[in-house]
Amino acid sequence: MGNGREKIALKGEVFEVPPQGLLDYFTRQDELHIAMLKAVKQLEIVTNILLPPARQISEVEWKQRLESGEIQDSAMLTRDLATARSDEKIVVDGDFINLQTDGSLSGITLRFNMLTSPAFPMQYFNPRQQKFFSLYLTNTAQPGKTLWMDIGREASSTSGAYTIAAQFGNKVSALLDSTATPLGDGATYTGAPFSVEDYGVIVGSVYSNRTGTLYIDQMNDGINYDAISTYAYVGGNYDGFVVPVVGTLARVRFTNLAGAAQTSFRLLVRARSV
């Protein structure tokens, strides 16, 4: 008994044409399946970027390779900044770098892997997480200063989740303190204290048309600023600073050198988790 559905003959056989709604259902399922495959592919691409296949080893294997000396998880390099450099090649591999000096990182740039790579002014891009096999160091002559380069390796070997968390945890905080009000002759700006309990380093930038002194004060007892980092600032420089966190509360101060008032002054302070 016929059901009234349209029929079609193919190669000598007669088939009923499925209802339009059923065809639409299967079409939607195909589209959903294709969308899911695309999403999985994108996730695979992101995972390979954050966690390269060569680094996907278990924590146990990573520890065994460290103990055997097959790999090293860190290295410390130093350079005397008394002499100016222009793209000095340093052959070293790593996936994380943190720079420190006896002061700011002004006048120091790094290229990663190739001379044609962009030169990163490290006062603004420190620390930096990036896979590299060589560095090109440029610095202005800065007598009396030493550059320490902390090189991290196999930072992403223990787990993908840890690597992804580190990527987001390393972002800078919101502004913790800032001012753009010029200081008078010999005057001092003293910022309000802010919490640094959840951070690893205090970072920021300063600009003044006049020379002065920058202070980053830290306390642990809620009363006394017993840890004070002091930086001699030369007027007209665009300087960044990085200070390890050693307290629970911190503040910044800047003293304008006696002799004249400032006409331009900018001080911004943030923090990083690592």
N, C-alpha and C positions, 0 to 999 in steps of 0.2 A: 504494500500500500504506500503510495507516494506521500511525502511530507511537504511538498510544495517548494523544496529548496532547489536552487539553480544547479544544474549539472554540467559537467564539462568532460569531453572525451579526450584521453591522452593515450596514444599508442594502443588503440583498440580497447581500452578500458574506460569505464565511465566512473567519474568521481563527483561527489557532492561538493559544492563550493562552501567553505565554512562561513558562518555568519560574520558580518562586518565587525561586530564587537569582539569576537574571538581573535580575528586578525589584528585588531588594534591592541589587544592584550599582549599577544606575542611580540608585536612591534615594540611595545613599551618595555617588555622584559629584555629584549635584545639591546635597546638603548641603555637600560639600567646596567646590564652586564658590561657593556662597552665603557660606560662611565666609571664603573667600579675598577675595571682593568686599568683605565687611565690614572685613577687615583692611586692604585697600588704602584704603578710605574713611577709616579711623581714621588711617592714616599720612598721608593727604592733609590731614586736619584738623590734625594735629600739625605738619606742615610749614608750613602756612599761619600757624599761631600763631608758630612760631619764625622763619619767614622770610616775612613778608608779601609778597603778589604785587607790590606797588608797589616793593619793594626788591630784587626778583629781577632784577638787572642784572649784566652781565659786569664783570669787573675793568677791562677796557679802557674800557668806557663810563663806569664810575664815575670813573676817572682823568680822562677827557675832560671830564666834567661838573664835576669839581673845578677843573680848570685854567681852564675857561671862566667860573667863578664862579657857575654855575647852582645848585650846592649847596655847602655847607660841611660839613666832617666834624667840626668841633668849635667850641666857643665857651667863653669864660671870663668869668664874671660875678662881681662882688664886692659885698659889702654890709658897711657899718660896723655892728658889733653893739652899739655904745654905746647905741643907742636900741631900746627894745622894739618889736616888731611883732606884729600879729595878722592872719594870713592876707593878707599883702601879695601881690597878684597879679603874677606875672612871666610875661609872654607870651614863650615860647621853646619851640621844638620840639626834640626829641631822643629817643634811645632808650637813653641811659646817662647817669648822673650820679654824680660823685664829689665829696664835700665835704671841705674842709680848713679849719682855723682855727689861731689861735695858741694851741693847747691842745686841749681836748676838744670834742666836739659836744653836750655836755649843754645842754639848754634850747632845742634847735633842732628844729623839726618841719617836714615838708613834706606838702602834699596834692598829688596829681597829677591834673591836668585839671579837676576840679570841686570846689567848696566842700563838697559832700556826701561826697567821698571820705574815707577814714580818714586821720587825721594820723599820719604815720610818725615816731617819734622817731629822728632820724638817727644818734644814737650807737650804735644797734643795727642799723640798716638801711643802712649806708653801706659801700661803694658800692652802687648799685641799678641794675639793668637793667630798663627799662620804657619803652614808647613813650609820649611825652607831648607836649602842645602848649601847656601852661601849668602853672605851679607856684604854690602858695600857701604863702608862707613865714611862719612864726611863730618868734619868738625872744625870750628874756628879755633884759633890758638887761645887757650884758657889756662895760663900758668897756675900751678898749685892745685889743679883739679885732676881727679882720676875718674875714669868711667868704668863701672862694673856692669858686665853683661851676664845676666842669669838666663841660661838657655835650658828650656824644658824639653824633654823627649818622652815619647810614648805616653803623652798626657791623656790620650783617649783609648788606652789599651784595655782598661778594666771593664768598661761597659758603655754601651751607647747611651743609656739613660744618664750616666754621670757626665758624659761629654755634652749632651744637649743641655743639662742643667747648668754646666759651667759656662756654656755660650751665653745663656740668658743672665746668669748670676754675675757675669763680668761687666754688665752694662753699668754706666754711671748713674748715680742717684739724681734725684731732683736737686735743685739749688738748695744748699744748706746755709749759705750766706752770700750776700753780694752788696756792693755799693758802687756808685758812680759819682759821688759827691766829692769834688776837689777839696784837699786839705789845706789849711792855712800854713803859714811859715812855722815849721817845727812841730806841727800838730800831729796827733795820732788818732787813727781810726781803730776802735776796739769793737769787734763784732760780738753778738750774743752767742752764748754757748749752744752747741748742738750735739746730739747723740751720735756716737760712732761705734756703738756696740755691735752693729750688724755688718761692719765693713772691715776691709783689710788695709786700705790705703786712703789717705785724704789727697785729693787732686784739685787743681784749680789753675787759674791764669791771672796775671796781673799786668797792668800797663799804667805808667805814670810818665808825665813829661819831665818829672824831676826824680833825682836819685833819692833812695830811702831804704828802710829796712823792713822786711817782712818777717812776721813771727807766726808760728803755728803752735799754740799752747794746748797741752792735754793734761787731764786729771783723772785720777782713779778713786779718790776718796770723796768726791763731790764738793771739795773745799779748795784744795791747793793745786795750782798748775805746776806740777813738779817736772813735767817733760816739755821742754821748750826747744823747738827747732827754729833756727835763725838763718835768714838768707839776705845777703847784701844785694840790693837791687840797683841796677844802673839805669838812670833815667833814659827813656826813649826805647828801651828794649821791650819786645813782646815775649814775656816769659811764662812758662808753665812750671808747676811744681808738683812733686809727689812725695808724700810723707807717710811712712808706715804707721799704722794705728797701734798705739801702746797704752791707750787709756779708754775710758768710757764716755767722757765728754771732751769736746775740743772747742776752740775759738780761734779766730785769726785777728792779727793786729798789723797795722802798717804805719810807720812813722816817717813823715816827710822831713827830709834833711833841712836843717835851719838855713835860711838865706833868702827864701822867697816862697810864696804860696804856689800850689799846683794850679794849672789851668785845665789839666785833663787827668782823670784817674778812673780806672776800672779794676775791680777786684771781684772775682767769682770763685766760689768754692763748692765742690761736689765731693763724692766719695765713690769708691769701687769696692765690690765684695772681695775681689782677689787682686 
